[in-house]
Protein backbone atom coordinates (compact mmCIF):
# COMPACT_ATOMS: atom_id res chain seq x y z
CA UNK A 1 0.00 0.00 0.00
CA UNK A 2 1.52 3.34 -1.05
CA UNK A 3 1.39 6.51 1.06
CA UNK A 4 -1.58 7.97 -0.81
CA UNK A 5 -3.67 4.85 -0.36
CA UNK A 6 -2.65 4.61 3.31
CA UNK A 7 -3.65 8.22 3.90
CA UNK A 8 -6.99 7.62 2.20
CA UNK A 9 -7.62 4.51 4.31
CA UNK A 10 -6.82 6.38 7.55
CA UNK A 11 -9.04 9.30 6.54
CA UNK A 12 -11.87 6.92 5.71
CA UNK A 13 -11.41 5.05 9.01
CA UNK A 14 -11.43 8.27 11.07
CA UNK A 15 -14.63 9.42 9.33
CA UNK A 16 -16.49 6.52 10.98
CA UNK A 17 -17.96 7.35 14.44
CA UNK A 18 -16.27 4.75 16.64
CA UNK A 19 -15.37 7.15 19.44
CA UNK A 20 -18.15 5.90 21.83
CA UNK A 21 -16.16 2.68 22.31
CA UNK A 22 -13.02 4.63 23.22
CA UNK A 23 -14.99 6.86 25.59
CA UNK A 24 -16.31 3.71 27.25
CA UNK A 25 -12.77 2.40 27.77
CA UNK A 26 -11.20 5.67 28.91
CA UNK A 27 -12.63 5.91 32.50
CA UNK A 28 -11.34 2.44 33.40
CA UNK A 29 -7.85 3.12 32.07
CA UNK A 30 -7.79 6.60 33.63
CA UNK A 31 -8.66 5.11 37.02
CA UNK A 32 -5.91 2.53 36.57
CA UNK A 33 -3.49 5.34 35.72
CA UNK A 34 -4.48 7.21 38.89
CA UNK A 35 -3.86 4.05 40.92
CA UNK A 36 -0.78 2.76 39.10
CA UNK A 37 1.23 0.58 41.42
CA UNK A 38 -1.74 0.04 43.72
CA UNK A 39 -3.42 -2.60 41.55
CA UNK A 40 -2.21 -5.18 39.09
CA UNK A 41 -2.96 -4.30 35.42
CA UNK A 42 -4.92 -7.55 35.15
CA UNK A 43 -7.49 -6.10 37.56
CA UNK A 44 -8.84 -3.84 34.81
CA UNK A 45 -9.59 -6.54 32.25
CA UNK A 46 -13.11 -7.35 33.40
CA UNK A 47 -14.30 -3.78 34.12
CA UNK A 48 -12.77 -2.69 30.81
CA UNK A 49 -14.68 -5.33 28.86
CA UNK A 50 -17.90 -4.61 30.74
CA UNK A 51 -17.51 -0.88 30.20
CA UNK A 52 -16.92 -1.26 26.46
CA UNK A 53 -19.86 -3.66 26.19
CA UNK A 54 -22.05 -1.18 28.09
CA UNK A 55 -21.01 1.65 25.74
CA UNK A 56 -21.60 -0.52 22.68
CA UNK A 57 -25.01 -1.61 23.93
CA UNK A 58 -26.02 1.99 24.64
CA UNK A 59 -24.79 2.98 21.17
CA UNK A 60 -26.93 0.26 19.60
CA UNK A 61 -30.04 1.22 21.59
CA UNK A 62 -29.70 4.90 20.67
CA UNK A 63 -29.13 3.94 17.02
CA UNK A 64 -32.40 1.98 17.05
CA UNK A 65 -34.23 5.21 17.81
CA UNK A 66 -32.35 7.46 15.36
CA UNK A 67 -31.27 5.08 12.63
CA UNK A 68 -28.52 7.63 11.99
CA UNK A 69 -25.13 6.41 13.13
CA UNK A 70 -23.38 9.78 13.60
CA UNK A 71 -26.25 11.29 15.57
CA UNK A 72 -26.47 8.13 17.67
CA UNK A 73 -22.71 8.20 18.32
CA UNK A 74 -22.76 11.80 19.48
CA UNK A 75 -25.68 11.30 21.88
CA UNK A 76 -24.10 8.10 23.18
CA UNK A 77 -20.89 10.01 23.91
CA UNK A 78 -22.80 12.66 25.85
CA UNK A 79 -24.71 10.07 27.87
CA UNK A 80 -21.52 8.13 28.61
CA UNK A 81 -19.81 11.33 29.78
CA UNK A 82 -22.70 11.99 32.17
CA UNK A 83 -22.66 8.40 33.41
CA UNK A 84 -18.92 8.19 34.03
CA UNK A 85 -18.48 11.64 35.62
CA UNK A 86 -21.40 11.43 38.02
CA UNK A 87 -19.55 9.52 40.74
CA UNK A 88 -16.52 11.82 40.56
CA UNK A 89 -18.74 14.89 41.08
CA UNK A 90 -20.56 13.07 43.89
CA UNK A 91 -17.25 12.27 45.66
CA UNK A 92 -15.96 15.85 45.18
CA UNK A 93 -19.08 17.47 46.66
CA UNK A 94 -19.18 14.96 49.49
CA UNK A 95 -15.58 15.81 50.43
CA UNK A 96 -16.08 19.57 50.23
CA UNK A 97 -19.58 19.84 51.71
CA UNK A 98 -20.20 16.67 53.74
CA UNK A 99 -23.09 18.10 55.77
CA UNK A 100 -25.17 19.35 52.85
CA UNK A 101 -28.15 17.46 51.45
CA UNK A 102 -26.83 17.37 47.91
CA UNK A 103 -27.77 13.86 46.73
CA UNK A 104 -31.24 14.66 45.39
CA UNK A 105 -30.13 17.96 43.85
CA UNK A 106 -27.19 16.28 42.12
CA UNK A 107 -29.40 13.53 40.74
CA UNK A 108 -31.95 16.10 39.55
CA UNK A 109 -29.21 18.13 37.89
CA UNK A 110 -27.93 15.08 36.04
CA UNK A 111 -31.45 14.23 34.86
CA UNK A 112 -31.80 17.76 33.50
CA UNK A 113 -28.46 17.43 31.69
CA UNK A 114 -29.60 14.07 30.35
CA UNK A 115 -32.78 15.61 28.92
CA UNK A 116 -30.91 18.59 27.47
CA UNK A 117 -28.46 16.24 25.74
CA UNK A 118 -31.36 14.40 24.09
CA UNK A 119 -33.15 17.61 23.07
CA UNK A 120 -30.04 19.13 21.58
CA UNK A 121 -28.97 16.01 19.70
CA UNK A 122 -32.43 15.38 18.21
CA UNK A 123 -32.54 18.76 16.46
CA UNK A 124 -33.12 17.87 12.77
CA UNK A 125 -30.45 20.16 11.34
CA UNK A 126 -27.65 18.57 13.38
CA UNK A 127 -26.08 15.54 11.71
CA UNK A 128 -22.66 15.43 13.49
CA UNK A 129 -21.15 13.79 10.41
CA UNK A 130 -18.24 16.24 10.19
CA UNK A 131 -17.58 15.88 13.94
CA UNK A 132 -16.61 12.22 13.78
CA UNK A 133 -12.90 12.68 12.83
CA UNK A 134 -12.40 15.24 15.59
CA UNK A 135 -14.08 13.18 18.30
CA UNK A 136 -12.27 10.03 17.17
CA UNK A 137 -8.95 11.85 17.42
CA UNK A 138 -9.68 13.37 20.84
CA UNK A 139 -10.96 10.08 22.27
CA UNK A 140 -7.96 8.19 20.92
CA UNK A 141 -5.57 10.80 22.35
CA UNK A 142 -7.18 10.53 25.79
CA UNK A 143 -6.87 6.77 25.68
CA UNK A 144 -3.21 6.89 24.68
CA UNK A 145 -2.44 9.48 27.38
CA UNK A 146 -4.04 7.39 30.13
CA UNK A 147 -2.14 4.30 29.01
CA UNK A 148 1.15 6.22 28.79
CA UNK A 149 0.66 7.61 32.31
CA UNK A 150 0.09 4.15 33.72
CA UNK A 151 3.68 3.71 34.82
CA UNK A 152 4.28 0.56 36.83
CA UNK A 153 8.00 1.16 36.93
CA UNK A 154 10.65 0.67 34.32
CA UNK A 155 13.27 -0.77 36.65
CA UNK A 156 14.81 -4.21 36.34
CA UNK A 157 12.30 -6.90 35.55
CA UNK A 158 14.40 -10.02 36.04
CA UNK A 159 13.63 -11.92 39.23
CA UNK A 160 17.29 -11.84 40.30
CA UNK A 161 17.91 -8.12 40.07
CA UNK A 162 18.47 -5.01 42.17
CA UNK A 163 16.25 -1.97 42.34
CA UNK A 164 18.91 0.29 43.86
CA UNK A 165 22.40 0.90 42.52
CA UNK A 166 23.78 1.37 46.04
CA UNK A 167 22.06 -1.63 47.63
CA UNK A 168 24.50 -3.21 50.13
CA UNK A 169 24.78 -6.73 48.74
CA UNK A 170 27.61 -9.16 49.52
CA UNK A 171 29.10 -11.58 47.01
CA UNK A 172 30.86 -13.89 49.45
CA UNK A 173 27.98 -15.07 51.60
CA UNK A 174 28.12 -18.81 52.34
CA UNK A 175 25.08 -21.08 52.40
CA UNK A 176 25.52 -23.66 55.21
CA UNK A 177 25.14 -27.39 54.63
CA UNK A 178 21.70 -27.39 56.25
CA UNK A 179 20.41 -23.93 55.35
CA UNK A 180 17.54 -22.57 57.45
CA UNK A 181 14.38 -21.33 55.78
CA UNK A 182 13.84 -17.63 56.49
CA UNK A 183 10.36 -16.22 57.14
CA UNK A 184 9.82 -12.47 57.20
CA UNK A 185 6.35 -11.65 58.53
CA UNK A 186 5.62 -7.96 58.03
CA UNK A 187 2.56 -7.24 60.18
CA UNK A 188 1.33 -3.89 58.94
CA UNK A 189 0.95 -1.20 61.67
CA UNK A 190 1.60 -3.61 64.55
CA UNK A 191 2.63 -1.51 67.56
CA UNK A 192 4.94 -2.21 70.47
CA UNK A 193 3.42 -3.62 73.68
CA UNK A 194 3.92 -0.47 75.77
CA UNK A 195 2.26 1.67 73.08
CA UNK A 196 -0.76 -0.62 72.96
CA UNK A 197 -1.06 -0.38 76.73
CA UNK A 198 -0.70 3.42 76.82
CA UNK A 199 -2.84 4.25 73.79
CA UNK A 200 -5.57 1.61 73.98
CA UNK A 201 -5.37 0.16 77.46
CA UNK A 202 -4.72 -3.21 75.82
CA UNK A 203 -2.45 -5.72 77.53
CA UNK A 204 -0.55 -7.66 74.87
CA UNK A 205 1.58 -9.55 77.38
CA UNK A 206 -0.15 -12.88 76.75
CA UNK A 207 0.98 -12.86 73.12
CA UNK A 208 4.48 -11.64 74.02
CA UNK A 209 4.86 -14.30 76.71
CA UNK A 210 3.79 -17.06 74.32
CA UNK A 211 6.36 -15.85 71.79
CA UNK A 212 9.08 -15.87 74.41
CA UNK A 213 8.10 -19.39 75.52
CA UNK A 214 8.69 -20.39 71.90
CA UNK A 215 12.24 -18.95 72.22
CA UNK A 216 11.50 -15.69 70.39
CA UNK A 217 13.42 -12.57 71.33
CA UNK A 218 10.97 -9.68 71.68
CA UNK A 219 12.69 -6.30 71.49
CA UNK A 220 11.23 -4.20 74.28
CA UNK A 221 12.46 -0.91 72.79
CA UNK A 222 12.24 -1.47 69.05
CA UNK A 223 11.38 1.46 66.80
CA UNK A 224 10.80 1.57 63.08
CA UNK A 225 13.27 3.63 61.10
CA UNK A 226 10.52 5.40 59.15
CA UNK A 227 6.84 6.07 59.71
CA UNK A 228 5.23 4.87 56.48
CA UNK A 229 5.13 1.41 54.92
CA UNK A 230 6.96 2.16 51.66
CA UNK A 231 9.97 3.83 53.21
CA UNK A 232 10.11 1.62 56.29
CA UNK A 233 10.03 -1.54 54.20
CA UNK A 234 12.42 -0.07 51.61
CA UNK A 235 14.97 0.44 54.37
CA UNK A 236 14.36 -2.95 56.02
CA UNK A 237 14.72 -5.00 52.85
CA UNK A 238 17.73 -3.01 51.67
CA UNK A 239 19.45 -2.96 55.08
CA UNK A 240 20.32 0.72 54.98
CA UNK A 241 18.85 4.17 55.46
CA UNK A 242 17.20 5.49 52.33
CA UNK A 243 19.17 8.74 52.35
CA UNK A 244 22.25 7.00 50.97
CA UNK A 245 20.64 4.37 48.77
CA UNK A 246 19.60 6.36 45.71
CA UNK A 247 19.82 9.89 44.39
CA UNK A 248 16.07 9.77 43.67
CA UNK A 249 15.34 10.03 47.40
CA UNK A 250 15.65 13.82 47.67
CA UNK A 251 13.56 16.01 50.01
CA UNK A 252 11.77 17.66 47.10
CA UNK A 253 10.79 14.40 45.40
CA UNK A 254 7.35 12.80 45.64
CA UNK A 255 8.07 10.00 43.15
CA UNK A 256 7.82 6.40 44.32
CA UNK A 257 8.77 4.36 41.25
CA UNK A 258 12.37 3.73 42.36
CA UNK A 259 11.22 3.06 45.92
CA UNK A 260 8.61 0.52 44.84
CA UNK A 261 11.11 -1.20 42.58
CA UNK A 262 13.50 -1.44 45.53
CA UNK A 263 10.86 -3.38 47.46
CA UNK A 264 10.43 -5.95 44.70
CA UNK A 265 14.16 -6.21 43.95
CA UNK A 266 15.78 -5.67 47.33
CA UNK A 267 19.27 -6.40 48.63
CA UNK A 268 17.85 -9.01 51.02
CA UNK A 269 16.14 -10.90 48.23
CA UNK A 270 19.22 -10.62 46.01
CA UNK A 271 21.48 -12.04 48.71
CA UNK A 272 19.24 -15.03 49.36
CA UNK A 273 18.73 -15.79 45.67
CA UNK A 274 22.50 -15.54 45.11
CA UNK A 275 22.88 -18.36 47.63
CA UNK A 276 20.36 -20.55 45.81
CA UNK A 277 17.34 -19.75 47.95
CA UNK A 278 13.89 -19.72 46.36
CA UNK A 279 11.70 -16.71 47.06
CA UNK A 280 8.11 -17.01 48.27
CA UNK A 281 5.65 -14.12 48.06
CA UNK A 282 1.95 -13.65 48.67
CA UNK A 283 -0.60 -11.37 47.04
CA UNK A 284 -1.38 -8.38 49.27
CA UNK A 285 -3.97 -6.53 47.20
CA UNK A 286 -1.39 -3.77 46.51
CA UNK A 287 0.65 -4.25 43.35
CA UNK A 288 3.66 -2.30 44.62
CA UNK A 289 4.03 -4.75 47.53
CA UNK A 290 3.71 -7.95 45.52
CA UNK A 291 6.74 -10.05 44.53
CA UNK A 292 4.84 -11.38 41.54
CA UNK A 293 8.07 -12.60 39.89
CA UNK A 294 9.04 -14.72 42.91
CA UNK A 295 9.74 -18.43 42.48
CA UNK A 296 6.52 -19.09 44.37
CA UNK A 297 3.96 -16.28 44.14
CA UNK A 298 0.82 -17.39 45.91
CA UNK A 299 -2.61 -15.80 45.67
CA UNK A 300 -6.08 -16.98 46.68
CA UNK A 301 -8.71 -17.90 44.09
CA UNK A 302 -11.09 -15.16 43.03
CA UNK A 303 -13.58 -14.24 45.73
CA UNK A 304 -16.97 -15.88 45.34
CA UNK A 305 -18.75 -12.60 44.69
CA UNK A 306 -16.44 -11.92 41.79
CA UNK A 307 -16.14 -8.15 42.38
CA UNK A 308 -12.65 -6.84 43.14
CA UNK A 309 -11.70 -3.72 45.12
CA UNK A 310 -10.77 -1.93 41.89
CA UNK A 311 -14.16 -2.77 40.42
CA UNK A 312 -15.86 -1.47 43.57
CA UNK A 313 -13.91 1.78 43.29
CA UNK A 314 -14.81 2.09 39.62
CA UNK A 315 -18.47 1.51 40.48
CA UNK A 316 -18.42 4.39 42.96
CA UNK A 317 -17.01 6.80 40.34
CA UNK A 318 -20.00 6.31 38.01
CA UNK A 319 -23.76 6.74 38.19
CA UNK A 320 -23.86 3.01 38.91
CA UNK A 321 -23.01 3.92 42.52
CA UNK A 322 -26.78 3.92 43.04
CA UNK A 323 -26.63 0.15 42.62
CA UNK A 324 -24.76 0.22 45.92
CA UNK A 325 -27.20 2.70 47.49
CA UNK A 326 -30.10 0.41 46.57
CA UNK A 327 -28.35 -2.52 48.21
CA UNK A 328 -27.99 -4.54 44.99
CA UNK A 329 -24.16 -4.57 45.23
CA UNK A 330 -22.05 -3.62 48.25
CA UNK A 331 -18.39 -2.97 47.33
CA UNK A 332 -17.50 -2.39 50.98
CA UNK A 333 -18.73 -5.84 51.93
CA UNK A 334 -16.72 -7.27 49.06
CA UNK A 335 -13.69 -5.29 50.26
CA UNK A 336 -13.92 -7.20 53.52
CA UNK A 337 -14.28 -10.52 51.71
CA UNK A 338 -11.15 -9.87 49.66
CA UNK A 339 -9.02 -8.95 52.67
CA UNK A 340 -10.26 -11.93 54.66
CA UNK A 341 -9.59 -14.28 51.76
CA UNK A 342 -6.00 -13.07 51.41
CA UNK A 343 -5.39 -13.21 55.17
CA UNK A 344 -6.70 -16.75 55.53
CA UNK A 345 -4.91 -17.93 52.40
CA UNK A 346 -1.55 -16.76 53.76
CA UNK A 347 -1.86 -18.65 57.02
CA UNK A 348 -3.47 -21.72 55.47
CA UNK A 349 -0.43 -21.95 53.16
CA UNK A 350 2.22 -22.13 55.88
CA UNK A 351 2.26 -25.92 55.89
CA UNK A 352 2.87 -26.05 52.12
CA UNK A 353 5.56 -23.35 52.22
CA UNK A 354 7.41 -25.12 55.04
CA UNK A 355 7.51 -28.31 52.96
CA UNK A 356 9.18 -26.75 49.90
CA UNK A 357 12.32 -28.83 49.31
CA UNK A 358 14.69 -25.99 48.44
CA UNK A 359 15.68 -23.44 51.11
CA UNK A 360 13.28 -20.51 50.96
CA UNK A 361 13.11 -16.83 51.81
CA UNK A 362 9.44 -16.04 52.41
CA UNK A 363 8.28 -12.43 52.35
CA UNK A 364 4.86 -12.45 54.03
CA UNK A 365 3.24 -9.03 54.18
CA UNK A 366 0.03 -9.28 56.22
CA UNK A 367 -2.30 -6.26 55.94
CA UNK A 368 -3.27 -6.55 59.59
CA UNK A 369 -3.89 -5.11 62.16
CA UNK A 370 -3.87 -2.33 59.56
CA UNK A 371 -7.36 -1.34 58.30
CA UNK A 372 -9.77 -2.29 56.84
CA UNK A 373 -11.03 -4.01 59.97
CA UNK A 374 -12.51 -7.30 58.82
CA UNK A 375 -12.14 -9.62 61.85
CA UNK A 376 -13.42 -9.61 65.41
CA UNK A 377 -11.21 -11.12 68.17
CA UNK A 378 -12.46 -14.64 67.39
CA UNK A 379 -12.00 -14.35 63.62
CA UNK A 380 -15.64 -13.72 62.77
CA UNK A 381 -16.18 -11.30 59.89
CA UNK A 382 -16.85 -7.64 60.59
CA UNK A 383 -18.19 -4.99 58.21
CA UNK A 384 -15.48 -2.43 57.26
CA UNK A 385 -17.80 0.65 57.15
CA UNK A 386 -18.74 0.06 60.80
CA UNK A 387 -15.37 1.58 61.67
CA UNK A 388 -15.38 4.72 59.52
CA UNK A 389 -17.56 7.82 59.16
CA UNK A 390 -19.47 9.20 56.18
CA UNK A 391 -16.20 10.53 54.68
CA UNK A 392 -14.62 7.06 55.01
CA UNK A 393 -12.28 8.36 57.71
CA UNK A 394 -11.51 6.53 60.97
CA UNK A 395 -12.61 8.31 64.18
CA UNK A 396 -10.18 7.49 67.01
CA UNK A 397 -12.67 5.44 69.05
CA UNK A 398 -13.75 3.27 66.11
CA UNK A 399 -10.16 2.86 64.93
CA UNK A 400 -9.15 1.69 68.39
CA UNK A 401 -12.00 -0.83 68.53
CA UNK A 402 -11.30 -2.26 65.07
CA UNK A 403 -7.54 -2.33 65.60
CA UNK A 404 -7.66 -4.17 68.94
CA UNK A 405 -10.25 -6.64 67.61
CA UNK A 406 -8.16 -7.48 64.59
CA UNK A 407 -4.90 -7.63 66.52
CA UNK A 408 -6.27 -10.28 68.89
CA UNK A 409 -7.25 -12.59 66.05
CA UNK A 410 -3.92 -11.94 64.32
CA UNK A 411 -2.08 -12.94 67.52
CA UNK A 412 -3.88 -16.27 67.66
CA UNK A 413 -3.31 -16.96 63.97
CA UNK A 414 0.35 -15.94 64.15
CA UNK A 415 1.08 -18.40 66.97
CA UNK A 416 -0.56 -21.22 65.02
CA UNK A 417 1.57 -20.33 61.97
CA UNK A 418 4.77 -20.39 64.02
CA UNK A 419 3.95 -23.84 65.40
CA UNK A 420 3.19 -25.10 61.89
CA UNK A 421 6.44 -23.75 60.47
CA UNK A 422 8.64 -25.13 63.26
CA UNK A 423 6.94 -28.53 63.19
CA UNK A 424 7.52 -28.88 59.44
CA UNK A 425 11.11 -27.59 59.31
CA UNK A 426 14.00 -30.06 59.16
CA UNK A 427 16.42 -27.30 60.10
CA UNK A 428 15.28 -24.75 62.71
CA UNK A 429 14.06 -21.75 60.69
CA UNK A 430 14.73 -18.05 61.15
CA UNK A 431 11.44 -16.24 61.77
CA UNK A 432 11.20 -12.45 61.84
CA UNK A 433 7.93 -10.83 62.97
CA UNK A 434 8.03 -7.09 62.44
CA UNK A 435 5.65 -4.17 62.40
CA UNK A 436 6.62 -1.68 59.72
CA UNK A 437 5.47 1.09 62.10
CA UNK A 438 2.96 1.60 64.88
CA UNK A 439 -0.80 2.24 64.60
CA UNK A 440 -2.34 5.33 63.06
CA UNK A 441 -3.66 8.38 64.95
CA UNK A 442 -0.81 8.39 67.47
CA UNK A 443 1.52 11.25 68.46
CA UNK A 444 4.33 11.83 65.99
CA UNK A 445 7.06 10.18 68.08
CA UNK A 446 5.04 7.12 69.13
CA UNK A 447 4.11 6.19 65.58
CA UNK A 448 7.57 4.56 65.36
CA UNK A 449 6.98 2.14 68.24
CA UNK A 450 6.71 -1.16 66.40
CA UNK A 451 6.64 -4.83 67.30
CA UNK A 452 9.86 -6.77 66.70
CA UNK A 453 10.03 -10.47 67.57
CA UNK A 454 12.76 -12.75 66.19
CA UNK A 455 13.34 -16.51 66.33
CA UNK A 456 17.12 -16.83 66.06
CA UNK A 457 18.05 -20.50 66.65
CA UNK A 458 21.13 -20.84 68.87
CA UNK A 459 22.01 -17.16 68.50
CA UNK A 460 19.48 -15.19 70.52
CA UNK A 461 22.43 -13.54 72.27
CA UNK A 462 23.13 -11.56 69.08
CA UNK A 463 19.87 -9.61 69.44
CA UNK A 464 19.30 -6.50 71.56
CA UNK A 465 16.33 -4.56 72.91
CA UNK A 466 16.70 -1.39 70.79
CA UNK A 467 17.15 -3.16 67.46
CA UNK A 468 15.49 -1.43 64.52
CA UNK A 469 14.46 -2.95 61.16
CA UNK A 470 17.49 -1.60 59.27
CA UNK A 471 19.79 -3.94 61.23
CA UNK A 472 17.74 -7.13 61.39
CA UNK A 473 18.84 -8.71 58.11
CA UNK A 474 22.39 -7.46 58.64
CA UNK A 475 22.42 -9.66 61.76
CA UNK A 476 20.81 -12.54 59.84
CA UNK A 477 23.51 -12.57 57.18
CA UNK A 478 26.34 -12.01 59.66
CA UNK A 479 25.18 -14.73 62.04
CA UNK A 480 24.17 -17.53 59.69
CA UNK A 481 25.80 -16.85 56.32
CA UNK A 482 29.24 -15.41 57.02
CA UNK A 483 28.30 -11.80 56.28
CA UNK A 484 30.49 -8.87 57.22
CA UNK A 485 27.91 -6.12 57.58
CA UNK A 486 28.49 -3.31 60.05
CA UNK A 487 25.69 -2.81 62.54
CA UNK A 488 24.31 0.69 61.95
CA UNK A 489 23.18 3.17 64.55
CA UNK A 490 19.47 2.60 65.25
CA UNK A 491 17.76 5.85 64.26
CA UNK A 492 14.23 6.95 63.38
CA UNK A 493 13.31 9.57 60.78
CA UNK A 494 9.98 11.33 60.30
CA UNK A 495 8.83 12.60 56.91
CA UNK A 496 5.54 14.19 55.79
CA UNK A 497 3.19 13.29 52.96
CA UNK A 498 3.70 13.69 50.03
CA UNK A 499 7.43 14.51 50.56
CA UNK A 500 8.33 11.07 51.88
CA UNK A 501 12.08 11.70 51.60
CA UNK A 502 12.14 15.01 53.53
CA UNK A 503 13.55 13.36 56.65
CA UNK A 504 14.02 14.78 60.13
CA UNK A 505 15.62 12.70 62.87
CA UNK A 506 13.39 11.67 65.78
CA UNK A 507 14.41 10.75 69.35
CA UNK A 508 15.00 7.13 70.29
CA UNK A 509 14.24 7.47 74.01
CA UNK A 510 13.47 3.91 75.14
CA UNK A 511 16.14 2.11 77.14
CA UNK A 512 15.91 -1.46 78.35
CA UNK A 513 18.58 -3.71 79.85
CA UNK A 514 19.45 -6.56 77.49
CA UNK A 515 19.51 -10.08 78.86
Phi, psi and omega in degrees: 000124179281173186299321182295316179293323178296316179298319179295321180294319180294317179299316179296318180296318181285348176279347178277138183276079179256008183296334177302327179291321178291320178297327177292325182279329188303313183301324180293313182290327177293321178293322175298318179298320180291338182244024181304133183092339179272332181229153175287143179305330180296341182292343184268351188301308183294311178297330178294314180296318180295319181295317178294320177297318178299314179297319179294320179295317178297319178302314181295318181296316179296321179298326178300327179281319185270322189059023176229113193293321182289320178294319179295321180295318182293315179295321178300318179298318178296316181294321178295320178299318178295317183296315187278342179266345186303310183297324179295317178295319178303311181295320180297312181295320181297324179287322183278321185228068187295337185264002180272152178268078188262345190301310182293320180294321179295316179298317179296319178298319180291327177294320177298314178298323178299314180293320179296321178299319179293315181297318181292315184292330184278000176300129188301326186284344183269120180251333179062018180292315182287347182279341187303312181301320180294312182292325175299315182295315181296314181297319179294320179297318178299319180295316180296319180297317181294323179290322180292328182278351178278082185261111178263015179100135179244028178283191182299140184250348177293148181298319181263087187208171178238138178272343183234132181296328183260019179299133186277076179269159177236136184268348186247027174292148185240123176280124181292169181298322177242078188293136178281141168292149181238124181245123177247100177269114176260104181266107192293122176072020181282118184270163179290155186301317182292329176292317179298324179290315182290316187279322189240357184065026183256127180267110182263015186294330180299315178295315181298316180297321180292326174295315182293327176293338176267017176071026172278146169265121178253117184284112185290338183236030181291146173224145172287156180280335180221168192254359178234154188303310187302312185282326176297313181289324177300322177287316181301310186283346177248006168055035179199164176283142187297330185306328183254005187271331183200143181291347178288341184271068179258154183303331183278344188281144172241003183286148182234000185301310181297319180298312181296322178294328179288340175284319180287324185236069187270167176295323179298311180298318181299315180299313181295316180294328177295334178267009177088012175285148171262142183263137177243132176223157180236148176293134180254341189097354178235115188301324184289346178264347190273129173272068188286358173252017178292162177300324178228098177255116190249132178217147182289160174296162181304141180297152188299328180289334176083002181251121182274171178297320179297319179295323176296318177296316179299320179302318183289343180269003181237175176293346178290356176301337178291340172299321177292316182298329179277356178083010181283326176220138180235094181300330181289324174296317180292330173302314178297318179300315181297315180293321178294319179300316182292319179299309182294323181296320179302307187284333175287346182266355186300322179298315181293319180296318181296337183267001176299132188292318180285153174297142187232146165250115183253119175261112189237094181267112182257120180279071182189141005283011174309144174299162003287153181270110190237000179229145167269178185302336181263001178093006176286149182291142171241163185262114187311316182296347177295347185247007175230168181264190184296338178265013179060033175252154184264109171295148185306319183292320180286325176298314180301315181299311181295320182296311182294320176304308186291324180297321182295319177291322177299318179304310181300315182292323181295318179296320178296321179295318179300314181298321179295315181297311183296320182294333184255014181252124178291320175253135179308126185278166169262126181234121179247123176244117189220134167274135179289338176187179179276185181290163177292173169060029177250160176305153187310315184286326184281350179291350178270348188285099187247159173284135169223119177224130188226130172261109188238082187308124175068003184222032181297338180293344180283345186267159183214159194290335182259018182300140177242162187305329184298336184258352188297308182286337171300316178292324178300309183291322179294320189280321188249343189230017176072025180288162181233038181285139169287147174271121186280161172295133180279113186224150177243143180231131175264146173212146183273169172261134010265000183275077187294340185257011177269081193272143170227133185291140180247155180293154178235073196279338188291136176227135182213132181292128178284148179287000000 
